[in-house]
Structure formats: C-alpha cells, structure tokens
C-alpha cells in the first residue's frame, strides 16, 4: 500500500513538473515571437550612396523606418550620430538596404582596400609646401615629381644637369600624419587658414610598385620630392625631364 501511494505521489510530482516545464517553454516561445514582432527604428538607404561617400554627407540619402526586431540587421544604425562623420562607405549602398555600421570605414581603410595586389606602401617626410600645403588625406590621388641638383659623374669632374620630372602618375595616398603629432591622421576638414600650414613635416604614405619605390626612396635620400593633386581623369601626356637647358622650351613644338 505504501509503495502504491509513493508511486502515485511520484507520478503527480512528475506530471506537475512536466506541466511547469511545458508552460515555461510555451511562454518562452511566445516571448520570442512577441520580441521578434516588436518594431524598432533603423536607417534605410533611400537613394544610391556611392562607395567613398562620407557619412556626414548621407543625411538626405537615408530615411528612418520601423522594421520588426527579428529582421533588424546586425550593427544596423538608428541614428547618423552613431557613425563617425569622417568615415566613408566601403561599398556602394542601394535603396532599401539598412545602414550598417560595418559598411563605413575610415578613409585610410578604404584607401588600402582599393589597392591592387602587388603594391607596396612607403612613407616619405615632406614639408607642407611639397605636400599640397598639408591638404592631403588618405584616398587622394597624386602625381609625384622627382627633382635633383647636379650630381658628379664619377671622377671626370663633370656633373649631371639639374632636373625635375613628373615621374609617377595617379599614386594612391593611403595615410597622412603630421610628424610629432602621434598617429593622428590629417583630416581634409582641418582648417588652418591662409598661411596657417602646420610646422614640421607631413609623413605621406603612398602605394606604388617595387621599381617606383626605388625611385621614390632615391629621390627622398638624394634629391627632393613634390606632390601634385592628380585626379584619375587628369591627362598624363606632354611631360618630359626638365633641366635648366630646356625649361623655357618645354611644351614648345
């Protein structure tokens, strides 16, 4: 009799436990379903955003919309304040997709991501006047001038002519730092005013192939380097090595 009673009690306990677990499971599933249906705010692209567009410039290209929490993308942005104004779109963004923080990177990261395979990065110290007054930022495209004073030719007593040439075209800038300012990149929005270029030198990192690295390093060691703003569509023809002997005839047919 005692065993029968014990068995009945155990069965009731197990049944109660099973019922509690079932109720908990059902409630949990219901909570998840409700949470999934909960509406949340996200930024959604309303017009094409081209790769390289600054986060500060997309205010008119996105809208705030509500979507179910379960379809909110990981890292989705609710407010543009959540993005660094100086960050840029790493890829083209199309209407209808959610704005995701991971798709915005620094200009340095974007510049490096655009580099063809096989290029090297090399840094040269330049005075502000030689580096566009310091108005360089990662992602810019520059022309590189190599300039030399006369060199002695062996033991002959003769010298080479002084010379300047636009040697490298449309070189990608991957980083710019002001020497003595730690690792702080130079921003294109920095405003120093007329005659207000920073003192010291800029450390400009360029992405070029191996032969060009040799040319650039040699010029930095034994001559001088100047940079020009050279956009992708700038013509490259008509250049030549300029010396004192032909400086007044360059471009004359």
KEPA-723024 format. One record per residue (C-alpha): residue in three letters; chain; x, y, z; residue number from 1. Coordinates in pm, whole numbers, always signed. Layout:
BEGIN
residuo ALA&cadena A&u X&v Y&w Z&num NUM
...
//
This chain:
BEGIN
residuo UNK&cadena A&u +0&v +0&w +0&num 1
residuo UNK&cadena A&u +281&v +235&w +96&num 2
residuo UNK&cadena A&u +458&v +164&w -234&num 3
residuo UNK&cadena A&u +141&v +237&w -428&num 4
residuo UNK&cadena A&u +97&v +570&w -250&num 5
residuo UNK&cadena A&u +462&v +658&w -312&num 6
residuo UNK&cadena A&u +421&v +576&w -681&num 7
residuo UNK&cadena A&u +110&v +789&w -713&num 8
residuo UNK&cadena A&u +285&v +1084&w -541&num 9
residuo UNK&cadena A&u +588&v +1047&w -767&num 10
residuo UNK&cadena A&u +364&v +1037&w -1074&num 11
residuo UNK&cadena A&u +185&v +1352&w -961&num 12
residuo UNK&cadena A&u +517&v +1528&w -897&num 13
residuo UNK&cadena A&u +646&v +1432&w -1242&num 14
residuo UNK&cadena A&u +324&v +1537&w -1405&num 15
residuo UNK&cadena A&u +335&v +1872&w -1226&num 16
residuo UNK&cadena A&u +699&v +1921&w -1322&num 17
residuo UNK&cadena A&u +619&v +1836&w -1681&num 18
residuo UNK&cadena A&u +333&v +2080&w -1683&num 19
residuo UNK&cadena A&u +553&v +2357&w -1540&num 20
residuo UNK&cadena A&u +825&v +2291&w -1799&num 21
residuo UNK&cadena A&u +568&v +2294&w -2079&num 22
residuo UNK&cadena A&u +423&v +2623&w -1955&num 23
residuo UNK&cadena A&u +774&v +2775&w -1933&num 24
residuo UNK&cadena A&u +860&v +2656&w -2284&num 25
residuo UNK&cadena A&u +537&v +2789&w -2431&num 26
residuo UNK&cadena A&u +581&v +3123&w -2253&num 27
residuo UNK&cadena A&u +943&v +3147&w -2373&num 28
residuo UNK&cadena A&u +840&v +3075&w -2731&num 29
residuo UNK&cadena A&u +563&v +3331&w -2703&num 30
residuo UNK&cadena A&u +806&v +3592&w -2563&num 31
residuo UNK&cadena A&u +1046&v +3528&w -2850&num 32
residuo UNK&cadena A&u +767&v +3561&w -3102&num 33
residuo UNK&cadena A&u +647&v +3885&w -2945&num 34
residuo UNK&cadena A&u +1002&v +4019&w -2931&num 35
residuo UNK&cadena A&u +1050&v +3930&w -3297&num 36
residuo UNK&cadena A&u +741&v +4123&w -3392&num 37
residuo UNK&cadena A&u +842&v +4427&w -3186&num 38
residuo UNK&cadena A&u +907&v +4723&w -3417&num 39
residuo UNK&cadena A&u +1240&v +4909&w -3396&num 40
residuo UNK&cadena A&u +1385&v +5215&w -3573&num 41
residuo UNK&cadena A&u +1662&v +5172&w -3832&num 42
residuo UNK&cadena A&u +1811&v +5391&w -4102&num 43
residuo UNK&cadena A&u +1733&v +5267&w -4453&num 44
residuo UNK&cadena A&u +1901&v +5384&w -4774&num 45
residuo UNK&cadena A&u +1657&v +5590&w -4981&num 46
residuo UNK&cadena A&u +1887&v +5689&w -5267&num 47
residuo UNK&cadena A&u +2208&v +5545&w -5410&num 48
residuo UNK&cadena A&u +2513&v +5602&w -5188&num 49
residuo UNK&cadena A&u +2836&v +5566&w -5383&num 50
residuo UNK&cadena A&u +3139&v +5397&w -5238&num 51
residuo UNK&cadena A&u +3362&v +5657&w -5071&num 52
residuo UNK&cadena A&u +3077&v +5890&w -4970&num 53
residuo UNK&cadena A&u +3135&v +6043&w -4627&num 54
residuo UNK&cadena A&u +2888&v +5960&w -4352&num 55
residuo UNK&cadena A&u +2846&v +6332&w -4296&num 56
residuo UNK&cadena A&u +2703&v +6364&w -4649&num 57
residuo UNK&cadena A&u +2431&v +6097&w -4646&num 58
residuo UNK&cadena A&u +2167&v +6271&w -4437&num 59
residuo UNK&cadena A&u +1948&v +6330&w -4745&num 60
residuo UNK&cadena A&u +2010&v +5977&w -4878&num 61
residuo UNK&cadena A&u +1861&v +5781&w -4586&num 62
residuo UNK&cadena A&u +1529&v +5762&w -4402&num 63
residuo UNK&cadena A&u +1429&v +5635&w -4060&num 64
residuo UNK&cadena A&u +1191&v +5341&w -4082&num 65
residuo UNK&cadena A&u +1047&v +5082&w -3845&num 66
residuo UNK&cadena A&u +1110&v +4714&w -3903&num 67
residuo UNK&cadena A&u +1037&v +4403&w -3694&num 68
residuo UNK&cadena A&u +1319&v +4341&w -3448&num 69
residuo UNK&cadena A&u +1377&v +3996&w -3594&num 70
residuo UNK&cadena A&u +1474&v +4140&w -3934&num 71
residuo UNK&cadena A&u +1696&v +4416&w -3797&num 72
residuo UNK&cadena A&u +2044&v +4363&w -3941&num 73
residuo UNK&cadena A&u +2339&v +4314&w -3705&num 74
residuo UNK&cadena A&u +2502&v +4652&w -3649&num 75
residuo UNK&cadena A&u +2213&v +4843&w -3803&num 76
residuo UNK&cadena A&u +2232&v +5216&w -3734&num 77
residuo UNK&cadena A&u +1940&v +5403&w -3578&num 78
residuo UNK&cadena A&u +2094&v +5749&w -3591&num 79
residuo UNK&cadena A&u +2367&v +5904&w -3807&num 80
residuo UNK&cadena A&u +2526&v +6027&w -3485&num 81
residuo UNK&cadena A&u +2629&v +5664&w -3434&num 82
residuo UNK&cadena A&u +2868&v +5697&w -3731&num 83
residuo UNK&cadena A&u +3194&v +5890&w -3746&num 84
residuo UNK&cadena A&u +3131&v +6186&w -3979&num 85
residuo UNK&cadena A&u +3471&v +6129&w -4144&num 86
residuo UNK&cadena A&u +3408&v +5760&w -4216&num 87
residuo UNK&cadena A&u +3318&v +5664&w -4573&num 88
residuo UNK&cadena A&u +3105&v +5397&w -4737&num 89
residuo UNK&cadena A&u +3323&v +5094&w -4805&num 90
residuo UNK&cadena A&u +3087&v +4971&w -5079&num 91
residuo UNK&cadena A&u +2805&v +5108&w -5293&num 92
residuo UNK&cadena A&u +2478&v +5115&w -5095&num 93
residuo UNK&cadena A&u +2145&v +5076&w -5273&num 94
residuo UNK&cadena A&u +1792&v +5190&w -5181&num 95
residuo UNK&cadena A&u +1606&v +4959&w -4945&num 96
residuo UNK&cadena A&u +1902&v +4821&w -4752&num 97
residuo UNK&cadena A&u +1963&v +4901&w -4388&num 98
residuo UNK&cadena A&u +2254&v +5126&w -4295&num 99
residuo UNK&cadena A&u +2505&v +4903&w -4116&num 100
residuo UNK&cadena A&u +2800&v +5045&w -3921&num 101
residuo UNK&cadena A&u +3042&v +4784&w -4057&num 102
residuo UNK&cadena A&u +2996&v +4925&w -4407&num 103
residuo UNK&cadena A&u +3152&v +5255&w -4305&num 104
residuo UNK&cadena A&u +3527&v +5266&w -4256&num 105
residuo UNK&cadena A&u +3799&v +5527&w -4218&num 106
residuo UNK&cadena A&u +3944&v +5681&w -4532&num 107
residuo UNK&cadena A&u +4270&v +5501&w -4454&num 108
residuo UNK&cadena A&u +4096&v +5163&w -4451&num 109
residuo UNK&cadena A&u +3904&v +5247&w -4767&num 110
residuo UNK&cadena A&u +4221&v +5353&w -4948&num 111
residuo UNK&cadena A&u +4402&v +5035&w -4853&num 112
residuo UNK&cadena A&u +4104&v +4826&w -4954&num 113
residuo UNK&cadena A&u +4115&v +4977&w -5305&num 114
residuo UNK&cadena A&u +4481&v +4894&w -5367&num 115
residuo UNK&cadena A&u +4563&v +4644&w -5640&num 116
residuo UNK&cadena A&u +4760&v +4340&w -5532&num 117
residuo UNK&cadena A&u +5137&v +4363&w -5553&num 118
residuo UNK&cadena A&u +5178&v +4726&w -5447&num 119
residuo UNK&cadena A&u +5399&v +4833&w -5160&num 120
residuo UNK&cadena A&u +5341&v +5119&w -4918&num 121
residuo UNK&cadena A&u +5624&v +5362&w -4850&num 122
residuo UNK&cadena A&u +5627&v +5676&w -4636&num 123
residuo UNK&cadena A&u +5817&v +5994&w -4718&num 124
residuo UNK&cadena A&u +5856&v +6303&w -4496&num 125
residuo UNK&cadena A&u +5757&v +6620&w -4681&num 126
residuo UNK&cadena A&u +5743&v +6986&w -4593&num 127
residuo UNK&cadena A&u +5394&v +7134&w -4620&num 128
residuo UNK&cadena A&u +5469&v +7313&w -4948&num 129
residuo UNK&cadena A&u +5576&v +6986&w -5108&num 130
residuo UNK&cadena A&u +5264&v +6805&w -4986&num 131
residuo UNK&cadena A&u +4992&v +7040&w -5115&num 132
residuo UNK&cadena A&u +5017&v +7253&w -4803&num 133
residuo UNK&cadena A&u +4926&v +6950&w -4594&num 134
residuo UNK&cadena A&u +4582&v +6925&w -4757&num 135
residuo UNK&cadena A&u +4625&v +6558&w -4828&num 136
residuo UNK&cadena A&u +4413&v +6275&w -4694&num 137
residuo UNK&cadena A&u +4403&v +5901&w -4744&num 138
residuo UNK&cadena A&u +4230&v +5815&w -5070&num 139
residuo UNK&cadena A&u +4370&v +6114&w -5261&num 140
residuo UNK&cadena A&u +4538&v +6061&w -5597&num 141
residuo UNK&cadena A&u +4868&v +6243&w -5653&num 142
residuo UNK&cadena A&u +5141&v +6293&w -5908&num 143
residuo UNK&cadena A&u +5497&v +6252&w -5780&num 144
residuo UNK&cadena A&u +5775&v +6483&w -5900&num 145
residuo UNK&cadena A&u +6139&v +6385&w -5854&num 146
residuo UNK&cadena A&u +6387&v +6673&w -5857&num 147
residuo UNK&cadena A&u +6769&v +6665&w -5842&num 148
residuo UNK&cadena A&u +7056&v +6908&w -5815&num 149
residuo UNK&cadena A&u +7361&v +6828&w -6029&num 150
residuo UNK&cadena A&u +7546&v +6504&w -5949&num 151
residuo UNK&cadena A&u +7917&v +6439&w -6004&num 152
residuo UNK&cadena A&u +7978&v +6186&w -6281&num 153
residuo UNK&cadena A&u +8245&v +5957&w -6141&num 154
residuo UNK&cadena A&u +8593&v +6113&w -6132&num 155
residuo UNK&cadena A&u +8555&v +6301&w -6458&num 156
residuo UNK&cadena A&u +8481&v +6632&w -6294&num 157
residuo UNK&cadena A&u +8162&v +6658&w -6496&num 158
residuo UNK&cadena A&u +7817&v +6686&w -6349&num 159
residuo UNK&cadena A&u +7468&v +6590&w -6450&num 160
residuo UNK&cadena A&u +7219&v +6863&w -6525&num 161
residuo UNK&cadena A&u +6976&v +6966&w -6255&num 162
residuo UNK&cadena A&u +6646&v +6804&w -6340&num 163
residuo UNK&cadena A&u +6279&v +6767&w -6248&num 164
residuo UNK&cadena A&u +6025&v +6521&w -6380&num 165
residuo UNK&cadena A&u +5668&v +6416&w -6308&num 166
residuo UNK&cadena A&u +5773&v +6053&w -6276&num 167
residuo UNK&cadena A&u +5478&v +5877&w -6110&num 168
residuo UNK&cadena A&u +5115&v +5932&w -6203&num 169
residuo UNK&cadena A&u +4790&v +5886&w -6007&num 170
residuo UNK&cadena A&u +4951&v +5740&w -5699&num 171
residuo UNK&cadena A&u +4714&v +5647&w -5415&num 172
residuo UNK&cadena A&u +4770&v +5815&w -5078&num 173
residuo UNK&cadena A&u +4695&v +5564&w -4801&num 174
residuo UNK&cadena A&u +4781&v +5767&w -4492&num 175
residuo UNK&cadena A&u +4891&v +6116&w -4386&num 176
residuo UNK&cadena A&u +5030&v +6210&w -4046&num 177
residuo UNK&cadena A&u +5182&v +6526&w -3908&num 178
residuo UNK&cadena A&u +5524&v +6446&w -3769&num 179
residuo UNK&cadena A&u +5529&v +6495&w -3393&num 180
residuo UNK&cadena A&u +5152&v +6454&w -3358&num 181
residuo UNK&cadena A&u +5148&v +6083&w -3280&num 182
residuo UNK&cadena A&u +4935&v +5872&w -3511&num 183
residuo UNK&cadena A&u +4664&v +6132&w -3567&num 184
residuo UNK&cadena A&u +4566&v +6134&w -3936&num 185
residuo UNK&cadena A&u +4529&v +6470&w -4107&num 186
residuo UNK&cadena A&u +4165&v +6549&w -4181&num 187
residuo UNK&cadena A&u +4052&v +6709&w -4503&num 188
residuo UNK&cadena A&u +3832&v +6935&w -4287&num 189
residuo UNK&cadena A&u +4122&v +7073&w -4084&num 190
residuo UNK&cadena A&u +4123&v +7447&w -4136&num 191
residuo UNK&cadena A&u +4446&v +7632&w -4069&num 192
residuo UNK&cadena A&u +4361&v +7948&w -4259&num 193
residuo UNK&cadena A&u +4575&v +8143&w -4507&num 194
residuo UNK&cadena A&u +4942&v +8097&w -4427&num 195
residuo UNK&cadena A&u +4844&v +7864&w -4143&num 196
residuo UNK&cadena A&u +5002&v +7538&w -4261&num 197
residuo UNK&cadena A&u +5132&v +7333&w -3972&num 198
residuo UNK&cadena A&u +5500&v +7347&w -3880&num 199
residuo UNK&cadena A&u +5715&v +7039&w -3922&num 200
residuo UNK&cadena A&u +5674&v +6772&w -4186&num 201
residuo UNK&cadena A&u +5397&v +6551&w -4312&num 202
residuo UNK&cadena A&u +5452&v +6177&w -4328&num 203
residuo UNK&cadena A&u +5280&v +6080&w -4651&num 204
residuo UNK&cadena A&u +5230&v +5710&w -4724&num 205
residuo UNK&cadena A&u +5198&v +5614&w -5090&num 206
residuo UNK&cadena A&u +5109&v +5284&w -5256&num 207
residuo UNK&cadena A&u +5337&v +5206&w -5552&num 208
residuo UNK&cadena A&u +5509&v +4912&w -5721&num 209
residuo UNK&cadena A&u +5862&v +4797&w -5640&num 210
residuo UNK&cadena A&u +6050&v +4989&w -5916&num 211
residuo UNK&cadena A&u +5870&v +5310&w -5820&num 212
residuo UNK&cadena A&u +5961&v +5253&w -5453&num 213
residuo UNK&cadena A&u +6330&v +5253&w -5553&num 214
residuo UNK&cadena A&u +6289&v +5576&w -5748&num 215
residuo UNK&cadena A&u +6099&v +5749&w -5471&num 216
residuo UNK&cadena A&u +6338&v +5646&w -5193&num 217
residuo UNK&cadena A&u +6642&v +5751&w -5400&num 218
residuo UNK&cadena A&u +6487&v +6092&w -5465&num 219
residuo UNK&cadena A&u +6395&v +6134&w -5098&num 220
residuo UNK&cadena A&u +6754&v +6048&w -4999&num 221
residuo UNK&cadena A&u +6947&v +6238&w -5266&num 222
residuo UNK&cadena A&u +6708&v +6490&w -5416&num 223
residuo UNK&cadena A&u +6362&v +6620&w -5337&num 224
residuo UNK&cadena A&u +6003&v +6508&w -5384&num 225
residuo UNK&cadena A&u +5698&v +6718&w -5466&num 226
residuo UNK&cadena A&u +5337&v +6607&w -5491&num 227
residuo UNK&cadena A&u +5058&v +6742&w -5707&num 228
residuo UNK&cadena A&u +4685&v +6676&w -5689&num 229
residuo UNK&cadena A&u +4633&v +6446&w -5986&num 230
residuo UNK&cadena A&u +4277&v +6312&w -6016&num 231
residuo UNK&cadena A&u +4206&v +5991&w -6204&num 232
residuo UNK&cadena A&u +4096&v +6175&w -6519&num 233
residuo UNK&cadena A&u +4397&v +6410&w -6539&num 234
residuo UNK&cadena A&u +4593&v +6382&w -6869&num 235
residuo UNK&cadena A&u +4946&v +6243&w -6844&num 236
residuo UNK&cadena A&u +5087&v +6339&w -7182&num 237
residuo UNK&cadena A&u +5333&v +6615&w -7266&num 238
residuo UNK&cadena A&u +5570&v +6570&w -6973&num 239
residuo UNK&cadena A&u +5949&v +6541&w -7006&num 240
residuo UNK&cadena A&u +6257&v +6568&w -6790&num 241
residuo UNK&cadena A&u +6301&v +6941&w -6731&num 242
residuo UNK&cadena A&u +6652&v +7089&w -6696&num 243
residuo UNK&cadena A&u +6793&v +7441&w -6689&num 244
residuo UNK&cadena A&u +6869&v +7398&w -7056&num 245
residuo UNK&cadena A&u +6514&v +7328&w -7169&num 246
residuo UNK&cadena A&u +6290&v +7480&w -6906&num 247
residuo UNK&cadena A&u +6187&v +7763&w -7142&num 248
residuo UNK&cadena A&u +6119&v +7532&w -7434&num 249
residuo UNK&cadena A&u +5907&v +7269&w -7262&num 250
residuo UNK&cadena A&u +5579&v +7232&w -7446&num 251
residuo UNK&cadena A&u +5707&v +7427&w -7749&num 252
residuo UNK&cadena A&u +5659&v +7231&w -8072&num 253
//
